[in-house]
Amino acid sequence: MGLRDILIGFAEVVKNDLTTKPSFKTGQKFEDYVLEHLFPRNYYDLVEKTHNYQTNKHQFVESSLKPDFKFRDRLTKKEFYVEAKFRTNIYQGKIVWCNETQLVRYQRINRDTPVFLILGDGGEADLPDNLSLIPISKAKYTGLFLSYIDQFQVDYEKPITSNMLWNR
């Protein structure tokens, strides 16, 4: 690889960074945190991952409509999806985590394969103040009250265990 190829590659990275919306950057940062710290590869196999903003901007990949990750629990061998959402805004005591279309889609997927919402709020996307693991069957609305979310709080410094997923 020559200097020209390196410069072209660098220019592409800079261009992608400049054209990616801040909300997508925050979402990507939170997804990276979830993947690295909460669902580590020594506990879970990553089966699927949705495509990023840059890929979908050029040509939308239909599988991006699924939740962010599909994992296989190494202990139980059960497969499940995780939708990762980071929010900083609270409106009327609620966090709006999705729209109605997304909620219906996640509930439909949940009929065949369990879906969990990992919701981070406050602080930074790579170190949220609060973190909750909510089965989609319990996330029945697009906006969830903080008092309800608090019932599902998990430690942001420890991985999600098999027991936390299946014994709720």
HUQUI-V27803 format. One record per backbone hydrogen bond with DSSP energy under -0.5 kcal/mol. NH is the residue of the N-H (numbers start at 0). CO is the residue of the C=O. Records with the same first field share a line. If there is no record, write none. Layout:
BEGIN
NH->CO / CO
END
This chain:
BEGIN
5->1
6->2
7->3
8->4
9->5
10->6
11->7
12->8
13->9
14->10
15->11
16->12
17->13
18->14
19->15 / 16
23->20
24->20
25->21
26->22
27->23
28->24
29->25
30->26
31->27
32->28
33->29
34->30
35->31
36->32
37->32 / 33
38->33
42->39
43->39
44->71
46->44 / 69
47->69
49->67
55->51
56->52
57->53
58->54
61->59
63->60
64->61
65->62
68->81
69->47
70->79
71->44
72->77
73->42
76->72
79->70
80->113
81->68
82->115
83->81
84->82 / 117
86->119
90->93
91->89
93->90
94->143
95->93
96->94 / 141
97->141
102->98
103->99
104->100
105->101
106->102
107->103
108->104
109->105
110->106 / 107
111->108
112->108
115->80
116->133
117->82 / 115
118->116 / 131
119->84 / 117
120->129
121->86
123->126
126->123
128->120 / 121
129->120
131->118
132->151
133->116 / 131
135->114
137->134
138->134 / 135
139->137
143->94
145->92
147->144
148->144
149->145
150->147
151->148
152->149
153->130
157->154
159->37
164->160
165->161
166->162
END
